Amino acid sequence: MRAVVLDADGQPRLAETPAPAEPMRVLAVGLCGSDVEKIGRAPAGTVLGHEVVARRGDGSRIALFHHVPCGKCKRCSAGHESTCEAFSEQTIVPGGFAVGRLFSEVLSRRGDEVFALDTDPRRTGQAPDGPVDAAVLCAPAAPLDAVAAGGTVLVFAASGQVDLDEVYRRELTLTGSRSATPRHMEEAAALLPGLDLPQPIVLPLARFAEGLALYRSGGALKIVFAP
């Protein structure tokens, strides 16, 4: 089958790969920032894509978990399933190619007052009048001094250097969240029908380079590839 595979230079190329062990038809795959980060870094032969929607042989439509915890170790029992040793193992083999807006929508839905800051001014929403009670960092866009003393900071992506002096002097609570567990995936899927989300740009897999360029230039909020 066709897939987007990293070549010897770490660059994405369309190539033929063996079919997965469980036969299913991939319907669509979203381009994630972590996919882009692997370009030029991950080993040759890496197949990109983990935001997968597929259809099984019985006709049922499914969203695939790209990491699954064991559910039995001390880390899982403590509620830190995404730090489980088994969680690092890929469950989508070879890969799926055969974000911050979501946070805003979910928080608004539950009644929170939400402000959005982005390095791209086209994606910046209402700016706060002063420090906020909590911040979700999906990129290095919001400094810690934007959070009020005693506030909470959730780090969901690489956000650059963290000033620990700010953390202890203003008694901030700093929390990391690596990835979604199966329980969180199910909760997220249940929320989706009630959210007001932008339409993604859908491209065929053969136009992967075009979609990647759109993502890198900021020309699209979300890129989805279909076979």
TORFIFI-897269 format. One line per 10 residues: their letters; for each residue x negated, y negated, z negated of N, C-alpha, C. Coordinates in Angstrom, 2 decimals. Example, Ala and Ser with C-alpha at 12.3 -4.5 7.8 and 13.67 -1.06 7.14 Angstrom:
<sites>
AS> -13.19,5.69,-7.80,-12.30,4.50,-7.80,-13.20,3.30,-7.80 | -12.85,2.25,-7.08,-13.67,1.06,-7.14,-12.90,-0.03,-7.87
</sites>
This chain:
<sites>
MRAVVLDADG> -0.84,1.18,0.00,0.00,0.00,0.00,-0.88,-1.25,0.00 | -0.31,-2.38,0.43,-1.05,-3.62,0.45,-1.08,-4.25,-0.93 | -2.20,-4.86,-1.29,-2.33,-5.54,-2.57,-3.33,-6.67,-2.44 | -3.29,-7.61,-3.40,-4.28,-8.68,-3.46,-5.40,-8.21,-4.39 | -6.57,-8.01,-3.80,-7.70,-7.41,-4.52,-8.89,-8.38,-4.48 | -9.62,-8.47,-5.58,-10.83,-9.29,-5.61,-11.97,-8.57,-4.89 | -12.63,-9.28,-3.96,-13.72,-8.68,-3.21,-15.03,-8.78,-3.98 | -16.15,-8.48,-3.31,-17.45,-8.47,-3.97,-17.84,-9.84,-4.49 | -17.27,-10.89,-3.92,-17.55,-12.26,-4.37,-16.52,-12.75,-5.38 | -15.61,-11.87,-5.77,-14.59,-12.25,-6.73,-13.44,-13.04,-6.14
QPRLAETPAP> -13.32,-13.03,-4.80,-12.28,-13.79,-4.14,-11.12,-12.87,-3.72 | -9.88,-13.38,-3.75,-8.72,-12.54,-3.43,-8.59,-12.25,-1.94 | -8.36,-10.99,-1.64,-8.19,-10.55,-0.25,-7.06,-9.53,-0.19 | -6.32,-9.50,0.90,-5.33,-8.45,1.12,-6.06,-7.16,1.48 | -5.70,-6.07,0.82,-6.36,-4.79,1.07,-5.37,-3.66,0.83 | -5.71,-2.49,1.30,-4.90,-1.30,1.09,-5.39,-0.59,-0.17 | -4.45,-0.23,-1.06,-4.79,0.48,-2.29,-3.86,1.67,-2.45 | -4.23,2.65,-3.28,-3.34,3.79,-3.52,-2.05,3.34,-4.18 | -0.98,4.06,-3.91,0.31,3.75,-4.51,0.28,4.07,-6.01 | 1.09,3.39,-6.84,1.12,3.67,-8.28,1.66,5.05,-8.58
AEPMRVLAVG> 1.37,5.52,-9.79,1.79,6.87,-10.18,3.31,7.01,-10.18 | 4.03,5.99,-10.71,5.49,6.03,-10.72,6.01,5.26,-9.51 | 6.70,5.94,-8.59,7.18,5.24,-7.40,8.24,4.21,-7.73 | 8.01,2.97,-7.30,8.99,1.91,-7.45,8.70,0.84,-6.41 | 9.72,0.06,-6.10,9.58,-0.99,-5.10,9.44,-2.33,-5.80 | 8.32,-3.00,-5.57,8.11,-4.31,-6.15,8.99,-5.32,-5.42 | 9.78,-6.08,-6.19,10.67,-7.09,-5.61,10.02,-8.46,-5.57 | 9.32,-8.83,-6.63,8.68,-10.13,-6.71,7.65,-10.14,-7.82 | 6.62,-10.99,-7.66,5.58,-11.14,-8.66,5.23,-12.62,-8.79 | 5.25,-13.14,-10.02,4.90,-14.54,-10.24,3.40,-14.71,-10.36
LCGSDVEKIG> 2.92,-15.85,-9.88,1.49,-16.19,-10.02,1.29,-16.85,-11.38 | 0.45,-16.23,-12.21,0.17,-16.72,-13.56,-1.18,-17.42,-13.59 | -1.33,-18.37,-14.51,-2.62,-19.04,-14.65,-3.75,-18.08,-14.96 | -3.44,-16.99,-15.67,-4.48,-16.02,-15.98,-4.94,-15.26,-14.74 | -4.05,-15.13,-13.73,-4.48,-14.54,-12.46,-5.52,-15.43,-11.79 | -5.25,-16.73,-11.81,-6.16,-17.68,-11.17,-7.49,-17.70,-11.91 | -7.47,-17.60,-13.24,-8.70,-17.59,-14.02,-9.60,-16.40,-13.69 | -9.00,-15.29,-13.24,-9.79,-14.09,-12.93,-10.56,-14.22,-11.61 | -10.10,-15.13,-10.74,-10.76,-15.29,-9.44,-12.17,-15.81,-9.64 | -13.13,-15.08,-9.08,-14.54,-15.45,-9.23,-15.16,-14.96,-10.51
RAPAGTVLGH> -14.36,-14.30,-11.39,-14.87,-13.83,-12.68,-14.69,-12.34,-12.90 | -13.50,-11.83,-12.56,-13.20,-10.41,-12.81,-14.00,-9.52,-11.85 | -14.19,-8.25,-12.19,-14.97,-7.34,-11.34,-14.33,-7.13,-9.97 | -15.16,-6.82,-8.99,-14.66,-6.48,-7.66,-13.71,-5.29,-7.75 | -12.63,-5.34,-6.99,-11.64,-4.28,-7.02,-10.47,-4.56,-7.93 | -10.56,-5.63,-8.74,-9.44,-6.00,-9.61,-8.23,-6.38,-8.78 | -7.08,-5.82,-9.10,-5.83,-6.15,-8.41,-5.07,-7.15,-9.27 | -4.74,-8.29,-8.70,-4.06,-9.35,-9.44,-2.56,-9.09,-9.53 | -1.93,-9.77,-10.49,-0.48,-9.72,-10.58,0.03,-8.92,-11.75 | 0.76,-9.59,-12.69,1.35,-8.85,-13.81,2.76,-9.34,-14.16
EVVARRGDGS> 3.24,-10.42,-13.53,4.62,-10.88,-13.77,5.52,-10.21,-12.73 | 5.85,-8.96,-13.01,6.44,-8.08,-11.99,7.91,-7.78,-12.24 | 8.71,-7.91,-11.20,10.08,-7.39,-11.17,10.12,-6.33,-10.09 | 10.63,-5.14,-10.43,10.62,-4.03,-9.48,11.95,-3.27,-9.53 | 12.12,-2.36,-8.57,13.31,-1.52,-8.55,12.88,-0.06,-8.53 | 13.45,0.71,-9.45,13.13,2.14,-9.52,13.87,2.92,-8.45 | 13.52,4.19,-8.35,14.17,5.05,-7.37,15.65,5.22,-7.60 | 16.10,5.07,-8.87,17.53,5.21,-9.18,18.31,3.92,-8.93 | 17.59,2.88,-8.45,18.26,1.62,-8.13,18.23,0.59,-9.23 | 17.81,0.95,-10.44,17.78,0.01,-11.56,16.66,-1.01,-11.37
RIALFHHVPC> 16.92,-2.26,-11.75,15.93,-3.32,-11.64,15.26,-3.51,-13.00 | 13.95,-3.64,-13.00,13.21,-3.71,-14.24,12.14,-4.80,-14.18 | 11.80,-5.35,-15.35,10.64,-6.23,-15.52,9.58,-5.41,-16.24 | 8.37,-5.42,-15.74,7.32,-4.56,-16.28,6.56,-5.25,-17.41 | 6.21,-4.48,-18.45,5.33,-4.95,-19.51,3.90,-4.72,-19.05 | 3.07,-5.77,-19.05,1.69,-5.55,-18.61,0.76,-5.19,-19.77 | 1.28,-5.27,-21.01,0.53,-4.78,-22.17,1.55,-4.21,-23.16 | 1.20,-3.11,-23.83,2.11,-2.49,-24.79,1.32,-2.09,-26.04 | 1.74,-2.53,-27.24,1.06,-2.14,-28.47,1.42,-0.72,-28.86 | 0.63,-0.14,-29.77,0.92,1.24,-30.21,2.12,1.28,-31.14
GKCKRCSAGH> 2.36,0.20,-31.89,3.50,0.14,-32.81,3.28,0.86,-34.13 | 2.08,1.38,-34.36,1.85,2.18,-35.56,0.68,1.70,-36.41 | -0.26,0.98,-35.83,-1.47,0.60,-36.56,-1.18,-0.53,-37.55 | -2.19,-0.88,-38.34,-2.02,-1.92,-39.36,-1.70,-3.27,-38.72 | -2.29,-3.56,-37.59,-2.03,-4.84,-36.93,-0.59,-4.93,-36.46 | -0.10,-3.85,-35.89,1.30,-3.84,-35.44,2.24,-3.98,-36.63 | 1.93,-3.27,-37.71,2.78,-3.31,-38.90,2.81,-4.70,-39.52 | 1.72,-5.47,-39.32,1.64,-6.81,-39.88,2.28,-7.86,-38.96 | 2.80,-7.41,-37.80,3.45,-8.33,-36.89,2.52,-8.97,-35.88 | 1.30,-8.43,-35.75,0.34,-8.96,-34.79,0.10,-7.93,-33.67
ESTCEAFSEQ> 1.20,-7.54,-33.02,1.12,-6.47,-32.02,0.17,-6.80,-30.87 | 0.07,-8.09,-30.52,-0.76,-8.44,-29.37,-2.26,-8.38,-29.68 | -2.63,-8.12,-30.96,-4.04,-7.91,-31.30,-4.35,-6.43,-31.49 | -3.36,-5.58,-31.27,-3.55,-4.12,-31.36,-4.58,-3.68,-30.33 | -5.42,-2.70,-30.70,-6.45,-2.23,-29.77,-5.83,-1.65,-28.50 | -4.67,-1.03,-28.63,-4.03,-0.45,-27.45,-3.46,-1.52,-26.53 | -3.24,-2.74,-27.06,-2.60,-3.80,-26.29,-3.46,-4.27,-25.12 | -4.78,-4.11,-25.24,-5.67,-4.58,-24.19,-5.64,-3.70,-22.95 | -5.11,-2.48,-23.09,-5.05,-1.58,-21.94,-3.96,-2.02,-20.97 | -4.31,-2.05,-19.67,-3.33,-2.43,-18.66,-2.29,-1.34,-18.46
TIVPGGFAVG> -1.03,-1.75,-18.35,0.02,-0.78,-18.07,0.51,-0.87,-16.63 | 0.13,-1.94,-15.92,0.50,-2.09,-14.51,-0.73,-1.77,-13.68 | -0.78,-0.57,-13.15,-1.93,-0.10,-12.38,-1.46,0.31,-10.99 | -2.06,-0.23,-9.90,-3.26,-1.07,-9.93,-3.01,-2.53,-10.26 | -1.83,-3.06,-9.99,-1.56,-4.47,-10.26,-0.23,-4.85,-9.67 | 0.23,-6.06,-9.91,1.57,-6.44,-9.48,1.65,-7.01,-8.09 | 0.59,-7.61,-7.58,0.66,-8.20,-6.25,0.52,-7.08,-5.25 | 1.35,-6.05,-4.97,1.45,-5.00,-3.97,2.65,-5.58,-3.29 | 4.99,-19.85,-18.21,4.36,-21.13,-18.11,4.92,-22.18,-19.13 | 4.52,-23.72,-19.36,4.94,-24.73,-20.32,6.39,-25.14,-20.18
RLFSEVLSRR> 6.95,-25.11,-18.96,8.34,-25.52,-18.72,9.30,-24.61,-19.47 | 8.97,-23.35,-19.59,9.83,-22.41,-20.29,9.92,-22.76,-21.77 | 8.80,-23.15,-22.38,8.83,-23.56,-23.77,9.79,-24.73,-23.97 | 9.71,-25.72,-23.08,10.56,-26.90,-23.20,12.03,-26.53,-23.14 | 12.39,-25.66,-22.20,13.78,-25.28,-22.04,14.31,-24.51,-23.25 | 13.50,-23.58,-23.76,13.93,-22.77,-24.90,14.10,-23.63,-26.15 | 13.16,-24.53,-26.40,13.24,-25.39,-27.58,14.41,-26.36,-27.50 | 14.65,-26.90,-26.30,15.80,-27.80,-26.12,17.10,-27.06,-26.35 | 17.16,-25.82,-25.92,18.38,-25.01,-26.03,18.75,-24.78,-27.50 | 17.73,-24.67,-28.36,18.04,-24.42,-29.77,18.25,-25.72,-30.56
GDEVFALDTD> 18.17,-26.87,-29.85,18.51,-28.13,-30.48,17.34,-29.01,-30.88 | 16.12,-28.62,-30.55,14.96,-29.44,-30.89,14.84,-30.63,-29.94 | 14.26,-31.72,-30.42,13.93,-32.86,-29.58,12.55,-32.58,-28.97 | 12.48,-32.49,-27.64,11.28,-32.01,-26.97,10.63,-33.12,-26.15 | 9.31,-33.22,-26.26,8.52,-34.15,-25.46,7.51,-33.32,-24.65 | 7.24,-33.73,-23.44,6.33,-32.97,-22.59,5.23,-33.88,-22.07 | 3.97,-33.47,-22.29,2.81,-34.19,-21.78,2.05,-33.26,-20.87 | 1.61,-33.78,-19.72,0.91,-32.96,-18.74,-0.15,-33.81,-18.06 | -1.22,-33.16,-17.65,-2.25,-33.88,-16.91,-1.72,-34.36,-15.56 | -0.68,-33.70,-15.05,-0.02,-34.12,-13.82,1.16,-35.01,-14.20
PRRTGQAPDG> 1.13,-36.30,-13.87,2.22,-37.21,-14.29,3.59,-36.81,-13.76 | 3.64,-36.03,-12.68,4.92,-35.60,-12.13,5.61,-34.60,-13.06 | 4.87,-34.00,-13.96,5.44,-33.00,-14.86,5.59,-33.51,-16.29 | 5.26,-34.75,-16.52,5.37,-35.32,-17.85,6.78,-35.82,-18.09 | 7.33,-35.45,-19.24,8.68,-35.89,-19.57,8.65,-37.07,-20.51 | 9.65,-37.17,-21.37,9.75,-38.26,-22.32,8.58,-38.21,-23.30 | 7.92,-39.34,-23.51,6.80,-39.40,-24.44,7.29,-39.73,-25.84 | 6.69,-39.16,-26.89,7.12,-39.45,-28.26,6.70,-40.85,-28.69 | 7.45,-41.42,-29.63,7.13,-42.74,-30.17,5.97,-42.67,-31.16 | 5.76,-41.54,-31.77,4.69,-41.37,-32.76,4.35,-39.90,-32.88
PVDAAVLCAP> 3.61,-39.51,-33.93,3.26,-38.09,-34.12,4.48,-37.19,-34.23 | 4.34,-35.97,-33.72,5.45,-35.01,-33.73,5.22,-33.97,-34.82 | 6.28,-33.23,-35.15,6.18,-32.22,-36.21,5.45,-30.96,-35.76 | 5.54,-30.66,-34.47,4.92,-29.43,-33.96,4.54,-29.62,-32.50 | 3.51,-28.90,-32.08,3.06,-28.98,-30.69,2.73,-27.60,-30.17 | 3.07,-27.35,-28.91,2.69,-26.12,-28.23,1.66,-26.48,-27.17 | 0.45,-25.96,-27.30,-0.61,-26.27,-26.36,-0.70,-25.17,-25.31 | -0.31,-25.51,-24.08,-0.41,-24.57,-22.96,-1.60,-24.92,-22.07 | -2.22,-26.06,-22.33,-3.37,-26.55,-21.58,-4.00,-27.67,-22.40 | -5.23,-28.07,-22.10,-5.86,-29.15,-22.88,-5.28,-30.51,-22.51
AAPLDAVAAG> -4.02,-30.74,-22.92,-3.34,-31.98,-22.56,-2.99,-32.83,-23.77 | -2.73,-32.21,-24.93,-2.28,-32.96,-26.11,-3.32,-32.84,-27.23 | -3.89,-33.96,-27.70,-4.85,-33.90,-28.81,-4.14,-33.60,-30.12 | -4.89,-33.10,-31.10,-4.30,-32.75,-32.39,-3.77,-33.97,-33.13 | -4.30,-35.16,-32.83,-3.81,-36.34,-33.55,-2.40,-36.73,-33.10 | -1.84,-36.00,-32.11,-0.45,-36.23,-31.71,0.52,-35.53,-32.66 | -0.04,-34.68,-33.56,0.79,-33.92,-34.51,0.72,-34.58,-35.88 | 1.88,-34.75,-36.52,1.94,-35.39,-37.83,1.26,-34.52,-38.89 | 0.80,-35.15,-39.95,0.19,-34.42,-41.06,1.16,-33.36,-41.58 | 0.62,-32.16,-41.81,1.47,-31.06,-42.27,2.19,-30.35,-41.15
GTVLVFAASG> 1.93,-30.75,-39.88,2.62,-30.16,-38.74,2.01,-28.84,-38.29 | 2.59,-28.27,-37.25,2.19,-26.96,-36.75,1.74,-27.07,-35.30 | 0.68,-26.36,-34.95,0.17,-26.33,-33.59,0.12,-24.88,-33.12 | 0.84,-24.58,-32.05,0.82,-23.24,-31.46,-0.05,-23.28,-30.22 | -1.11,-22.49,-30.21,-2.03,-22.44,-29.08,-1.68,-21.23,-28.22 | -1.21,-21.50,-27.00,-0.75,-20.42,-26.13,-1.68,-20.20,-24.94 | -2.67,-21.06,-24.74,-3.60,-20.90,-23.63,-4.90,-21.59,-24.00 | -5.91,-21.40,-23.17,-7.19,-22.06,-23.43,-6.98,-23.57,-23.48 | -7.33,-24.18,-24.61,-7.04,-25.60,-24.82,-8.28,-26.42,-25.13 | -9.44,-25.89,-24.80,-10.67,-26.62,-25.08,-11.07,-26.52,-26.53
QVDLDEVYRR> -11.95,-27.40,-26.96,-12.45,-27.39,-28.34,-11.37,-27.85,-29.32 | -11.27,-27.17,-30.45,-10.34,-27.54,-31.51,-11.11,-28.22,-32.63 | -10.70,-29.42,-33.00,-11.36,-30.18,-34.06,-10.86,-29.68,-35.42 | -11.61,-28.80,-36.04,-11.20,-28.24,-37.33,-11.19,-29.29,-38.44 | -11.94,-30.36,-38.26,-11.89,-31.45,-39.23,-10.48,-32.03,-39.29 | -9.83,-32.16,-38.12,-8.44,-32.64,-38.06,-7.50,-31.66,-38.74 | -7.78,-30.36,-38.56,-6.91,-29.32,-39.12,-6.90,-29.38,-40.64 | -8.07,-29.47,-41.25,-8.09,-29.40,-42.71,-7.76,-30.74,-43.37 | -8.16,-31.84,-42.78,-7.89,-33.14,-43.39,-6.40,-33.48,-43.39 | -5.70,-33.06,-42.34,-4.27,-33.38,-42.26,-3.40,-32.15,-42.49
ELTLTGSRSA> -4.04,-31.07,-42.98,-3.33,-29.85,-43.38,-2.39,-29.35,-42.29 | -2.95,-29.19,-41.09,-2.19,-28.66,-39.97,-2.18,-27.13,-40.04 | -1.11,-26.52,-39.57,-1.05,-25.07,-39.44,-1.34,-24.72,-37.99 | -2.43,-23.99,-37.76,-2.88,-23.64,-36.42,-2.58,-22.17,-36.17 | -1.77,-21.88,-35.15,-1.34,-20.51,-34.87,-1.64,-20.17,-33.42 | -2.19,-18.99,-33.20,-2.45,-18.52,-31.85,-1.41,-17.50,-31.42 | -1.05,-17.52,-30.14,-0.12,-16.53,-29.59,-0.67,-16.08,-28.25 | -1.10,-14.82,-28.19,-1.80,-14.35,-27.01,-0.87,-13.94,-25.88 | 0.15,-13.14,-26.21,0.99,-12.58,-25.16,2.29,-12.07,-25.77 | 3.22,-11.73,-24.90,4.53,-11.25,-25.36,4.50,-9.75,-25.61
TPRHMEEAAA> 5.09,-9.33,-26.72,5.26,-7.91,-27.01,6.56,-7.45,-26.33 | 6.80,-6.15,-26.24,8.08,-5.69,-25.66,9.31,-6.32,-26.29 | 9.29,-6.49,-27.62,10.43,-7.12,-28.30,10.64,-8.55,-27.81 | 9.55,-9.29,-27.68,9.66,-10.67,-27.21,10.09,-10.73,-25.75 | 9.64,-9.78,-24.95,10.05,-9.74,-23.54,11.56,-9.54,-23.42 | 12.11,-8.66,-24.25,13.56,-8.42,-24.22,14.33,-9.66,-24.65 | 13.82,-10.35,-25.69,14.47,-11.58,-26.14,14.40,-12.66,-25.07 | 13.27,-12.76,-24.39,13.10,-13.76,-23.34,14.03,-13.50,-22.17 | 14.15,-12.23,-21.78,15.04,-11.88,-20.67,16.49,-12.23,-20.99 | 16.88,-12.07,-22.25,18.25,-12.40,-22.65,18.50,-13.90,-22.61
LLPGLDLPQP> 17.45,-14.71,-22.81,17.59,-16.17,-22.80,17.66,-16.75,-21.39 | 17.02,-16.12,-20.44,16.86,-16.69,-19.11,18.15,-17.17,-18.45 | 19.25,-16.40,-18.50,20.48,-16.86,-17.82,21.01,-18.19,-18.35 | 20.67,-18.56,-19.57,21.19,-19.79,-20.15,20.26,-20.99,-20.01 | 19.12,-20.83,-19.34,18.15,-21.91,-19.22,18.27,-22.61,-17.87 | 17.97,-23.90,-17.86,17.98,-24.69,-16.63,16.55,-24.75,-16.12 | 16.23,-23.87,-15.18,14.86,-23.75,-14.70,14.74,-24.17,-13.24 | 13.58,-24.71,-12.85,13.39,-25.10,-11.46,13.27,-23.87,-10.56 | 13.67,-24.02,-9.32,13.53,-22.92,-8.38,12.07,-22.75,-7.99 | 11.54,-21.54,-8.03,10.14,-21.33,-7.62,10.01,-21.36,-6.11
IVLPLARFAE> 8.81,-21.55,-5.64,8.52,-21.39,-4.22,8.20,-19.92,-3.98 | 8.96,-19.28,-3.13,8.80,-17.85,-2.85,8.12,-17.68,-1.50 | 7.02,-16.96,-1.50,6.24,-16.73,-0.28,5.99,-15.24,-0.10 | 5.84,-14.79,1.15,5.45,-13.39,1.35,4.01,-13.17,0.89 | 3.68,-11.95,0.53,2.36,-11.64,0.01,1.25,-12.03,1.00 | 1.54,-11.95,2.29,0.54,-12.28,3.30,0.12,-13.75,3.23 | 0.92,-14.59,2.56,0.60,-16.02,2.44,0.07,-16.34,1.04 | -0.62,-15.38,0.43,-1.15,-15.56,-0.91,-2.10,-16.75,-0.99 | -2.97,-16.90,-0.01,-3.94,-18.00,-0.01,-3.22,-19.35,-0.02 | -2.13,-19.44,0.73,-1.35,-20.67,0.76,-0.72,-20.96,-0.61
GLALYRSGGA> -0.16,-19.94,-1.22,0.44,-20.12,-2.54,-0.59,-20.49,-3.59 | -1.77,-19.87,-3.52,-2.84,-20.18,-4.46,-3.28,-21.63,-4.32 | -3.37,-22.11,-3.08,-3.75,-23.50,-2.85,-2.70,-24.46,-3.40 | -1.42,-24.11,-3.25,-0.35,-24.94,-3.80,-0.44,-25.02,-5.31 | -0.71,-23.89,-5.95,-0.84,-23.85,-7.41,-2.00,-24.71,-7.87 | -3.14,-24.55,-7.22,-4.34,-25.28,-7.65,-4.22,-26.78,-7.43 | -3.49,-27.18,-6.41,-3.34,-28.61,-6.11,-2.23,-29.26,-6.92 | -1.45,-28.44,-7.65,-0.32,-28.97,-8.39,0.88,-29.25,-7.52 | 0.89,-28.68,-6.32,1.98,-28.91,-5.38,3.22,-28.10,-5.67 | 3.14,-27.16,-6.62,4.31,-26.35,-6.98,4.23,-25.99,-8.45
LKIVFAP> 5.41,-25.97,-9.10,5.46,-25.63,-10.52,5.31,-24.13,-10.73 | 5.89,-23.34,-9.85,5.83,-21.88,-9.97,5.83,-21.25,-8.59 | 4.90,-20.33,-8.38,4.80,-19.60,-7.12,5.16,-18.14,-7.38 | 6.02,-17.59,-6.55,6.40,-16.18,-6.63,6.15,-15.55,-5.27 | 5.56,-14.36,-5.29,5.28,-13.65,-4.04,6.20,-12.43,-3.93 | 6.71,-12.22,-2.74,7.56,-11.07,-2.44,6.90,-10.26,-1.34 | 7.14,-8.94,-1.30,6.50,-8.12,-0.27,6.80,-8.60,1.14
</sites>
